[in-house]
Amino acid sequence: MELLHILETAFNAVIPIVLMILLGYLLRRRGIMTEHFVKNGSKLGFHVFLSTMLFVNVYSIESVNDIRWDVVLYCIPMICVIFLICMAALPLCTKVPERRGVILQGAFRSNMAIIGLSLSSFLGGPEAVAVASIVSAFTIPVMNILSVISLSLYVKQDGQSRPSAKKIALNILKNPLIIGISLGVACLVLRALQIRFFGRVVFSLSRDLKFLYTCLNYLKSVASPLALLVLGGQFEFGATRSFLREIVAGTLWRVVIAPLIGIGVAVILSTQTSLLDFGVNEYPALIALFCTPVAVSTAIMAGQMGNDEQLATQLVVWSSIASIATMFLTVCLLMAGGMLSG
């Protein structure tokens, strides 16, 4: 794989995201997308389309036996480590308490679903894509739960800066994205139980209720385009200056610090110890998880949970642009070290 091809891979994975956001921005400026449409489109995407997309992604896992537990059990603790380190550093990132939850969720919550999986297909074969898909099924729920915690901790509610643990738990349970993932996991468990007790899958949503499954896939296909257009409609270039400190801090966390922690530790443990044995099939999943920009749904969730949606939108845009360099450099270094196939 030549360096030019590596750059082309990263470019083709990220620039479509930026172009869709730009289109939404232009449509909003031209009045084709009204403020009312943007507001309700954000709510519709959060409650219907994104949750459906996550359900279908989890449901699409063929078998529990295909799960790579070594990769999963590495990635989930690393996400939590990034979460905790960033939480400790938040006072240095911004003086505005209401913006801290947005920066925190942007630090650990990557665009695994939209950019990560497609990027992994460029960086590896079918086995690498399968590993990335399994990792996404486990890490996306974790990132969503931590996002609810992040956005609940720093939002002001009834004069209190920190809601109770019960309130946070209820926010997690009522979150549409968590509900979508939970239903997908329930279907996986039901499928495994059928195979265990009957030796085959007696009932399948995709086979026996094909019309419904097709409808769900239609809804899934709308999730990413709508989310990006709505983000563009919410974006204000004039607001960049007022968020400059937070944008710089949030972008650095997402495209510099998170990749250094998530991939750096994996490289050390794989090359210097026998604790991990990651190679060409595993590192594409790590790149997809730790090097991709802030997830598109972070802005939608921030707005729906009463946080600074404008800052969240800024972080999605600027981290998407900056992540091109991060992904390019990471791929080059891993290739040079023989950890990615050429």
Disulfide bonds with the S-S distance in Angstrom:
none
